[in-house]
Amino acid sequence: MSEEFATKLKETARLVELELDRILPTPDGNPLGEPMRHAVLNGGKRLRAYLVMESAKMFGVDNKKAVAVASAIECMHAYSLVHDDLPCMDDDDLRRGQPTVHVKWDQATAVLVGDALQTFAFEILGGLNTSAEVRVTLMTTLAKAAGANGMVLGQVQDIAAETARKKLNLEQIAQLQANKTGALIEWSATAGAMIGRQYIGPLVEYAAALGQAFQIVDDILDVEGDANTAGKRLKKDAAAGKATFVSLLGLDGAKARAAELINTANTALAPYGASADPLRHVAQFVLHRDM
């Protein structure tokens, strides 16, 4: 990770976490306040927030609006993790090195925290200081990316893959991950253009390649990563006999495919010239990350 990118990523995290701390319910005013804050403010790379903020800068979007939209996607992402960790899903007891919500509290609280964070994301977007057209665009596209044709569909496909007698092929895994992981990454990368009412085409191509590379590296880290660095249990996929990019391509093949996708992502940014360098830095980070 370059020093410049690391500094920008930390600054994004600082700004977004300040905003989230300001707007999230407080423990003394709402029984969901503490677990919601635990789910959202317990660390994390803030990569989706960074994509929002930097894509917004490319189109001259006001920083205050960008921070609000970045906060919304972090709430949506946190909701997905809270539900993903539940015993009926992945049954994880650690997230970012901290007890998951259902472990620290209980399963009912975790379900309700996820519900609250999902709707809170739309509340943030609904209150954005911009035109009604932009607000509706952001809300409807996020609903699609997170819902039955996006992330939730990917989770359904993922659960089905664990119980299927026939293993998924490479194309099916790519589609599953494009839904489960890629949809919110695509929304984040295109949010700045949507706020600025600009054409999103090249950013869609960039994000599609970036999202798949992100998941391939995730599969690689599940095999050869460090659990302490990752802050969660690893080697779960192999133990479950699950088909992944690594199980189908092998470690070297998966690494080569991830590098190829990062090259595709960077090439898609050519129309934006140097203004897209921060998004290119994300691509390099995704390829070389260790958590």
C-alpha positions in Angstrom: 0.0 0.0 0.0 1.5 3.4 -1.0 2.0 6.0 1.7 -0.3 8.4 -0.3 -3.1 5.9 -0.5 -2.8 4.8 3.1 -3.0 8.5 4.2 -6.1 9.1 2.1 -7.8 6.0 3.2 -7.2 6.9 6.9 -8.5 10.4 6.3 -11.6 9.0 4.6 -12.2 6.7 7.6 -11.7 9.6 10.0 -14.2 11.8 8.2 -16.8 9.1 7.7 -16.5 7.8 11.3 -16.9 11.3 12.7 -20.1 11.7 10.7 -21.4 8.2 11.7 -20.6 9.0 15.3 -22.6 12.2 15.0 -25.7 10.7 13.3 -26.0 7.1 14.7 -28.4 6.6 17.7 -26.7 7.0 21.0 -26.8 4.2 23.7 -28.5 6.4 26.2 -31.3 7.4 23.8 -32.0 4.1 22.0 -31.5 0.4 23.1 -30.1 -0.3 19.6 -27.6 2.5 19.8 -24.8 0.5 21.4 -25.0 -2.6 19.1 -25.5 -0.4 16.0 -22.3 1.5 16.9 -20.5 -1.7 17.6 -21.4 -2.9 14.1 -20.4 0.2 12.3 -17.6 1.8 14.3 -15.5 -1.2 15.1 -12.8 -0.5 12.5 -12.7 -1.7 8.9 -10.9 -0.4 5.8 -13.8 1.9 4.7 -12.9 1.0 1.1 -16.5 1.5 -0.1 -16.6 5.0 1.6 -13.3 5.8 -0.1 -14.7 4.8 -3.5 -17.6 7.2 -2.9 -15.5 10.0 -1.8 -12.9 9.8 -4.5 -15.4 9.3 -7.3 -17.2 12.3 -6.0 -14.0 14.4 -6.2 -13.6 13.4 -9.8 -16.9 15.2 -10.6 -16.5 18.2 -8.3 -19.1 17.0 -5.8 -19.3 18.9 -2.5 -17.3 17.0 0.2 -20.2 17.2 2.7 -22.5 15.4 0.4 -19.8 12.8 -0.4 -19.3 12.1 3.3 -23.0 11.6 3.8 -23.3 9.2 0.9 -20.1 7.4 2.1 -21.7 7.0 5.5 -24.8 5.5 4.0 -22.9 2.8 2.1 -20.9 2.0 5.3 -24.2 1.5 7.1 -25.5 -0.8 4.3 -22.2 -2.8 4.3 -22.3 -3.1 8.1 -25.9 -4.4 8.0 -24.8 -7.1 5.5 -21.9 -8.2 7.7 -24.1 -8.4 10.9 -26.6 -10.7 9.1 -23.8 -12.6 7.3 -22.2 -13.5 10.6 -25.4 -15.0 12.1 -25.5 -18.7 12.9 -28.1 -19.3 10.1 -25.6 -17.8 7.6 -21.9 -18.0 8.1 -21.9 -18.5 11.9 -18.9 -16.3 12.6 -18.0 -15.2 16.1 -15.4 -12.6 15.1 -15.5 -9.6 12.9 -12.6 -7.2 12.6 -11.1 -8.8 15.7 -14.2 -8.1 17.8 -17.1 -10.3 18.9 -19.9 -10.3 16.3 -23.2 -8.6 17.3 -25.1 -11.9 17.9 -22.2 -13.1 20.1 -21.8 -9.9 22.1 -25.6 -9.5 22.4 -28.0 -12.1 20.9 -29.4 -13.2 17.6 -32.6 -11.2 17.8 -30.5 -8.0 18.5 -28.3 -8.8 15.5 -31.3 -9.2 13.2 -32.8 -5.9 14.4 -29.4 -4.1 14.2 -29.1 -5.2 10.6 -32.6 -4.1 9.8 -32.0 -0.7 11.5 -28.7 -0.1 9.7 -30.2 -1.0 6.3 -33.1 1.5 6.7 -30.7 4.1 8.2 -28.7 4.1 5.0 -31.8 5.1 3.1 -32.7 7.7 5.7 -29.3 9.3 5.2 -29.7 9.4 1.4 -33.3 10.7 1.7 -32.0 13.6 3.7 -29.2 14.5 1.3 -29.0 18.2 0.4 -29.4 17.8 -3.3 -32.1 17.5 -5.9 -35.0 15.0 -5.6 -33.9 13.4 -8.8 -30.4 12.7 -7.4 -31.8 11.4 -4.1 -34.2 9.0 -5.9 -31.4 7.8 -8.2 -29.1 7.0 -5.3 -31.8 5.3 -3.3 -33.2 3.2 -6.1 -29.8 2.1 -7.3 -28.7 1.2 -3.8 -31.9 -0.7 -3.2 -31.2 -2.7 -6.4 -27.6 -3.3 -5.5 -28.4 -4.5 -2.0 -31.6 -6.4 -2.7 -33.1 -9.4 -4.5 -31.2 -8.7 -7.7 -27.9 -7.8 -6.0 -26.2 -8.6 -2.7 -29.1 -10.5 -1.2 -29.4 -12.7 -4.3 -25.6 -13.4 -4.0 -26.1 -14.5 -0.4 -28.9 -16.8 -1.5 -26.7 -18.2 -4.3 -23.8 -18.6 -1.8 -26.0 -20.6 0.7 -27.3 -22.8 -2.2 -23.7 -23.5 -3.3 -22.8 -24.9 0.0 -25.5 -27.5 -0.1 -25.5 -28.2 -3.9 -24.4 -31.7 -4.9 -22.8 -30.3 -8.0 -20.0 -27.8 -7.5 -20.3 -24.4 -9.2 -18.3 -23.7 -12.3 -16.1 -20.6 -12.7 -18.8 -18.6 -14.5 -21.4 -19.4 -11.8 -18.9 -18.4 -9.0 -18.2 -15.1 -10.8 -21.9 -14.3 -11.1 -22.5 -15.2 -7.4 -19.7 -12.9 -6.3 -20.7 -10.1 -8.7 -24.0 -10.1 -6.7 -22.8 -10.8 -3.2 -19.6 -8.5 -3.2 -19.5 -6.7 -6.5 -22.9 -4.9 -6.4 -22.1 -2.6 -3.5 -18.6 -2.0 -4.7 -20.1 -0.9 -8.1 -22.6 1.4 -6.4 -19.8 3.0 -4.3 -17.6 3.6 -7.4 -20.4 5.1 -9.4 -22.0 7.2 -6.6 -19.9 10.3 -7.3 -21.0 10.3 -10.9 -24.6 9.8 -9.9 -24.5 12.8 -7.5 -22.8 14.8 -10.2 -25.2 13.6 -12.9 -22.5 12.2 -15.0 -22.2 9.1 -17.3 -21.2 6.1 -15.2 -20.3 3.6 -17.9 -16.5 3.5 -17.5 -16.9 3.3 -13.7 -19.2 0.4 -14.0 -16.6 -1.5 -16.0 -13.9 -0.5 -13.5 -16.0 -1.6 -10.5 -17.1 -5.0 -12.1 -13.4 -6.0 -12.5 -12.4 -4.5 -9.1 -15.2 -6.4 -7.3 -14.3 -9.7 -8.8 -10.6 -9.2 -8.0 -11.5 -8.3 -4.5 -13.3 -11.6 -4.0 -10.5 -13.6 -5.7 -8.0 -12.1 -3.2 -10.5 -12.8 -0.4 -10.5 -16.5 -1.5 -6.7 -16.4 -1.6 -6.5 -14.9 1.9 -8.9 -17.6 3.2 -6.2 -20.1 2.2 -2.9 -18.4 3.0 -3.8 -15.4 5.1 -3.2 -14.7 8.8 -6.3 -14.9 11.0 -5.0 -12.2 13.4 -4.4 -9.8 10.5 -7.8 -10.6 9.0 -9.6 -10.3 12.3 -11.8 -13.3 11.4 -11.7 -17.1 11.0 -10.0 -18.3 7.9 -9.9 -21.6 5.9 -13.7 -21.9 6.2 -14.3 -22.5 2.5 -12.0 -25.5 2.2 -13.4 -27.0 5.4 -16.9 -26.7 3.9 -15.8 -28.2 0.6 -17.0 -25.0 -1.1 -16.1 -24.2 -4.7 -14.1 -21.0 -5.0 -11.8 -19.2 -7.4 -8.9 -20.9 -5.7 -10.3 -24.4 -5.7 -11.0 -24.1 -9.4 -8.0 -22.1 -10.6 -5.4 -23.0 -8.0 -3.5 -20.4 -6.0 -1.2 -19.3 -8.8 -4.1 -19.3 -11.3 -6.2 -17.2 -8.9 -3.4 -14.7 -8.4 -2.9 -14.4 -12.1 -6.7 -13.9 -12.7 -6.8 -11.2 -10.0 -3.9 -9.3 -11.6 -5.6 -9.5 -15.0 -8.8 -8.1 -13.5 -6.9 -5.2 -11.9 -5.4 -4.4 -15.2 -8.9 -4.4 -16.8 -10.1 -2.1 -14.0 -7.3 0.4 -14.5 -7.7 0.4 -18.3 -11.4 1.3 -17.8 -10.4 4.5 -16.1 -8.5 5.8 -19.1 -11.2 8.4 -20.0 -10.6 10.2 -16.7 -6.9 10.6 -16.9 -5.0 11.5 -13.8 -8.1 12.5 -11.9 -8.8 8.7 -11.5 -5.5 7.9 -9.9 -7.1 7.5 -6.4 -9.3 4.8 -7.9 -6.2 3.2 -9.5 -4.7 3.1 -6.0 -7.7 1.2 -4.7 -7.1 -1.4 -7.5 -3.5 -1.9 -6.4 -4.5 -2.1 -2.8 -7.1 -4.8 -3.6 -4.5 -6.8 -5.4 -1.9 -6.7 -2.6 -4.0 -6.5 0.5 -3.4 -8.9 3.4 -6.8 -8.5 5.2 
